[in-house]
Amino acid sequence: MAIVVQKYGGSSVANAEKIRNIARRVSESYKKGNKVVVVVSAMGDTTDDLIELANKINPNPEPREMDLLLSTGEIVSSTLLAMALHAAGFRAVALSGPQAGISTDSSFSRARITGIEPRRIIKELDKGNIVIVAGFQGLTVENDIATLGRGGSDTTAVALAASLKAKICEIYTDVEGVYTADPRVVPEARKLDEIGYEEMLEMATSGARVMHHRSVELGQVYNMPILVASSMVDKPGTIIHGGENMEARNKVRGIAHDMDVAKITITGVPDRPGIAAAIFMPLAKAGISVDTIVQNASANNITDLTFTIIKNDVTKAMQIIKPVAKEINAKKCLSDSKLGKVSIIGTGMQNTPGYAAKMFQTLSTQSINIQLITTSEIRITCIIAEDKVKEAVKALHKAFELDKA
């Protein structure tokens, strides 16, 4: 009997009716002869509601207590789904992350899975149970509950699938699969039947919200096929895998965008060894992730340095950077939070000229100014004004003819 791991997001288990619908879908897979493990997120907006409640009690809650609080959302949905399966006549057991054998580091609110010991899951599967696991959580070496941060339930599901040597990891959400662009921005966006890990990873890190990049990374490392499909309708989704690209004729596979971009520029930076470390080490210690970094060519051993971060980190980052800038005798610090980024992605772009030029020309035709550019072998990203991002996505999708199969 094959093991199948399914994951259902918060919108899929938002109320009693939807939970009963998920129980039906899970039982159908079970009746096909599969051993089924299900990972669930918290119901609807539960996590946001708990954060709001906590902030009313204490605007600066302790990370340990906050993680313990937030982990309860997934406990609720996992137990309710088990109850729905019981009511439908199926054997099921709900497990917390720790009960399922998931271990994490101690980075509260953004913990990483350090290991999985799935003996309890295997034991329950051998009894004929459908196993429901609360996503987004694990246990530290100090026996504290830690949450995995954004996309944590996806990460839980792929990690469990890898440790159980499952046939596939199925991610069910409120969209029908991976599209060539956000269909809410580009109605002509086309659902992809399949996409490679590398392309999906670039799309996820560039703003596509359908999958979190950590879960795609795990899938790639363990060569675990991932299906992304809708929990609302019975339609084929998108398979993320490591096989040959079925649509290599179009070198660009997708357009991703992200509105959560801000930049900080430090002017008049002395150009000498150790300066970059002095700037970025304090940010790293504060848990601030830096994306794009651009340094101008030095003139008279003085340069300007610009980097991007998420918007919510701007205030904290400026509080850190201003004293550092003063200490290294930089001129001043500037920030801009009204930015976004747009990316074209596709493995077919490797070693093929013309894609950057076409992207830049398309943006120029729309009178969209490019502030920063960053690239990888299969991605070109432009940082632009946030009020131009959607216009850019539409124009690029049309320019690269992504609406055509």
Helices and strands as residue ranges (DSSP letters): E 3-8, G 10-13, H 16-31, E 35-40, H 46-57, H 63-87, E 92-95, E 102-104, E 113-116, H 119-126, E 130-134, E 137-139, E 145-147, H 152-163, E 168-173, E 194-196, H 197-205, H 213-221, E 226-230, E 238-241, E 254-270, H 275-285, E 293-295, E 302-309, G 311-313, H 314-327, E 332-345, G 347-349, H 355-365, E 372-376, E 379-385, G 386-388, H 389-399
